[in-house]
Amino acid sequence: MANILKKYHLPKKVTARVKRIKNNFLLAEFSELPGASTQAKDWQELDQNVNEIILAYFDVPPRYANKIFYKRCPLAKKKFTPKVTIISQKESFNLFVTPSFA
């Protein structure tokens, strides 16, 4: 699966700036992916949307899209655990995601 990362130049880590917007929706914007953003009504939907926007941004074909999933992760260098890392307690915070394989 690492070949897919190389072939499509997929990043090993993506940072999303997440904030609450109108109607309590979550908005994720990606400084490393110019023009890319997504929104969702809850965290579960945001996880799915973040994955889809990253794969679409790098033109990953659908046949590979079900094999790669970007998950939330902490900043720590220890083993991966899918949870949110809050950088600040302001209105928005950074969300780090890394790829995992099915």
Buried (B, 14 or more C-beta within 10 A) or exposed (E): EEEBBEEBEBBEEBBBBBBEEEEEBBBBBBEEBEEBEBBBEEEEBBBEBBBBBBBEBBEBEEEBBEEBBBBBBBEEEEEEEEEEBEEEEEEBBBBBBBBBEE
